[in-house]
Every structure is written in C-alpha cells, then in structure tokens.
Amino acid sequence: MATSCHRKWEYATVPLLVHATKQILDTWGEDGWELVQVVPGPNPEQLVAYLKREKQ
C-alpha cells in the first residue's frame, strides 16, 4: 500500500528589474526557490516573479 506524502510549499512574489533579471533569479535559486511564473509589472521596466520552495 502506497503512503501519501503531502509536501508543503511557501511562496514569494519578487519584483524583477529587466536589466538584472538573471542575477535576481540566480540569487533566489541559490536559496532553494524555484521560479513558477513571471508576469508584467506595474511599468514596462519591471516584471514580477512568483517563486516557491518546499517548507522545511
């Protein structure tokens, strides 16, 4: 019989500047965050990233 494993996640919303997107995402990735989605921000120079990581 298989055991059900329920993982719990935490989420973060992060503003991304177009000229520093890779650096910002790399920094969060080093802390264990996984990118879920990027959407347009409040102005053309900004994006918003949604990230998740498993709760410890």
C-alpha positions in Angstrom: 0.0 0.0 0.0 1.4 3.4 -1.0 1.9 6.1 1.6 0.6 9.5 0.7 3.2 12.2 1.1 1.9 15.8 1.2 4.5 18.4 0.6 4.0 21.9 1.9 5.2 24.9 -0.1 6.0 28.5 0.7 5.7 31.2 -1.9 7.3 34.5 -2.7 6.5 37.4 -5.0 9.6 39.2 -6.2 9.9 42.3 -8.4 12.4 41.8 -11.3 14.2 44.7 -13.0 14.7 43.9 -16.7 18.4 44.8 -16.6 19.1 42.4 -13.6 16.6 39.5 -14.1 19.2 36.7 -14.2 21.1 38.0 -11.2 18.0 38.3 -9.1 16.7 34.8 -10.1 20.1 33.2 -9.5 20.2 34.7 -6.0 16.8 33.3 -5.1 17.6 30.0 -6.8 20.7 29.6 -4.6 18.4 29.8 -1.6 16.3 26.9 -2.9 13.5 28.9 -4.6 12.0 27.6 -7.9 10.6 30.0 -10.5 6.9 29.3 -11.1 5.9 32.3 -13.4 6.9 35.8 -14.5 4.2 38.4 -15.2 4.3 42.0 -16.3 4.8 44.5 -13.5 3.3 47.9 -12.9 5.6 49.5 -15.6 7.5 48.4 -18.7 10.8 48.3 -16.8 9.6 45.8 -14.2 8.4 42.2 -14.1 7.1 40.2 -11.2 8.3 36.7 -10.4 6.4 34.1 -8.5 8.6 31.6 -6.7 8.1 28.5 -4.5 10.1 26.2 -2.3 9.3 23.3 -0.1 8.8 24.1 3.5 11.4 22.7 5.8 
